[in-house]
Amino acid sequence: MNEQRLAVELPGLTLKNPVMPASGSFGFGDGRIALENDLNQLGAVVLKTTTKNARTGNPQPQIAQFPEGVLNSVGLTNPGVKAVVQQKLPALRTKYPDLPLIGSVAGESVEDYMIVAQQLAESGLLQALELNVSCPNVAEGGMQFGVDPRTITKLTSLVKQQVDLPVYVKLSPNVTDIVECAQAAALGGADGLTMINTVYGMRIDPVTRRPAVGNVMGGWSGPSLKPLAIRMIYQVAQQVALPIIGVGGISSAADVIEMYLAGASAVQVGTAQFSDPLACWHIIADLEEELDKLQLTSLTELRNEVKEGFLNERR
Ligand SMILES: Cc1cc2nc3c(=O)[nH]c(=O)nc-3n(C[C@H](O)[C@H](O)[C@H](O)COP(=O)(O)O)c2cc1C
């Protein structure tokens, strides 16, 4: 394998390849799959979103699976920032001294975000932070921050002032104008964007005539999210200079290439791990062959094409 071919440089992140498990799909690297496999082969690991206090999550069932995607209403279950900083992070870092780790931050208020961001950053164990302003599963936190451009700017700039780490703002697709939200993050000083979080959705079981998840509505993810992610990443890449980590429906190396063609500079994989727990490893293994098939020397080459813009071709 030619390591340089897949290598990616992003603010604060030197990645050997562009593939990382998305927040919420890999815990704190403490699940069975993480413990039984070599995380050093991944580009980076994004940790479960962390809040100030521990959260037990929403009523069961929290996850409903369908052929075309997954509805989840997990509700940011996590042990709280203190336990993450004192136990989860040191355990992962001791095992993987060189693995790029991205912490994910959420809160019920702007102050909460700042406290969590500061404590995660002060641990000295992370390379970057992701601001989750886009969780649809928490009534008092998350998505309400990510649908208001002024709040995105304020939150981003306050966190940026507070921490000495690159900050990636994870945008919500549950908005009318995604470009406005991306510009708001840029205005606040974001170093990059992660796009997209789940779509706010609902499913009803015809047999039980009950909502498919305990919290009635939840976040929709998986293959059927991909066209929305591609469209939003493409629109933002045309207008905003920040690097974009693409996420939403990726399950193959071909999907990674498509994300790059839309304007992403790295990718995250979430729901694909439900059907293939080793999806990230398999996608990485397939990437070079996919590049060969398309006669491409590197992923960066693909990313450069985006700057030309398909929209110019549209009448
Ligand atoms: C079960 C589950 C839990 C998730 N938890 C989080 C989370 O804690 N923080 C976050 O930013 N996104 C979370 N997400 C969203 C994913 O990180 C990702 O943005 C989304 O699922 C789209 O990607 P995918 O189609 O590859 O899953 C979660 C998604 C799922 C399915």
The ligand as an SDF file (V2000), in Angstrom:
LIG
                    3D

 31 33  0  0  0  0  0  0  0  0999 V2000
  -26.9050    5.2850   16.9350 C   0  0  0  0  0  0  0  0  0  0  0  0
  -26.3650    6.6110   16.5200 C   0  0  0  0  0  0  0  0  0  0  0  0
  -25.8210    7.4560   17.4820 C   0  0  0  0  0  0  0  0  0  0  0  0
  -25.2960    8.6900   17.1110 C   0  0  0  0  0  0  0  0  0  0  0  0
  -24.7470    9.4920   18.0640 N   0  0  0  0  0  0  0  0  0  0  0  0
  -24.1740   10.6630   17.6990 C   0  0  0  0  0  0  0  0  0  0  0  0
  -23.4990   11.4780   18.6580 C   0  0  0  0  0  0  0  0  0  0  0  0
  -23.3800   11.1540   19.8360 O   0  0  0  0  0  0  0  0  0  0  0  0
  -22.9630   12.6450   18.2250 N   0  0  0  0  0  0  0  0  0  0  0  0
  -23.0190   13.0540   16.9150 C   0  0  0  0  0  0  0  0  0  0  0  0
  -22.4950   14.1270   16.5910 O   0  0  0  0  0  0  0  0  0  0  0  0
  -23.6310   12.2990   15.9900 N   0  0  0  0  0  0  0  0  0  0  0  0
  -24.1990   11.1220   16.3440 C   0  0  0  0  0  0  0  0  0  0  0  0
  -24.8010   10.3370   15.3950 N   0  0  0  0  0  0  0  0  0  0  0  0
  -24.8120   10.7920   13.9920 C   0  0  0  0  0  0  0  0  0  0  0  0
  -23.6360   10.2190   13.1980 C   0  0  0  0  0  0  0  0  0  0  0  0
  -22.4000   10.6200   13.7420 O   0  0  0  0  0  0  0  0  0  0  0  0
  -23.7190   10.6510   11.7060 C   0  0  0  0  0  0  0  0  0  0  0  0
  -23.5910   12.0630   11.6220 O   0  0  0  0  0  0  0  0  0  0  0  0
  -25.0280   10.2500   11.0440 C   0  0  0  0  0  0  0  0  0  0  0  0
  -25.4800    9.0060   11.5330 O   0  0  0  0  0  0  0  0  0  0  0  0
  -24.9170   10.1870    9.5330 C   0  0  0  0  0  0  0  0  0  0  0  0
  -23.9390    9.2750    9.1120 O   0  0  0  0  0  0  0  0  0  0  0  0
  -24.2400    7.7230    8.7340 P   0  0  0  0  0  0  0  0  0  0  0  0
  -25.3350    7.7220    7.7030 O   0  0  0  0  0  0  0  0  0  0  0  0
  -22.9430    7.1860    8.2150 O   0  0  0  0  0  0  0  0  0  0  0  0
  -24.6790    7.0590    9.9880 O   0  0  0  0  0  0  0  0  0  0  0  0
  -25.3310    9.0960   15.7370 C   0  0  0  0  0  0  0  0  0  0  0  0
  -25.8750    8.2340   14.7820 C   0  0  0  0  0  0  0  0  0  0  0  0
  -26.3780    7.0060   15.1510 C   0  0  0  0  0  0  0  0  0  0  0  0
  -26.9500    6.1050   14.0750 C   0  0  0  0  0  0  0  0  0  0  0  0
  1  2  1  0
  2  3  1  0
  2 30  2  0
  3  4  2  0
  4  5  1  0
  4 28  1  0
  5  6  2  0
  6  7  1  0
  6 13  1  0
  7  8  2  0
  7  9  1  0
  9 10  1  0
 10 11  2  0
 10 12  1  0
 12 13  2  0
 13 14  1  0
 14 15  1  0
 14 28  1  0
 15 16  1  0
 16 17  1  0
 16 18  1  0
 18 19  1  0
 18 20  1  0
 20 21  1  0
 20 22  1  0
 22 23  1  0
 23 24  1  0
 24 25  2  0
 24 26  1  0
 24 27  1  0
 28 29  2  0
 29 30  1  0
 30 31  1  0
M  END
$$$$
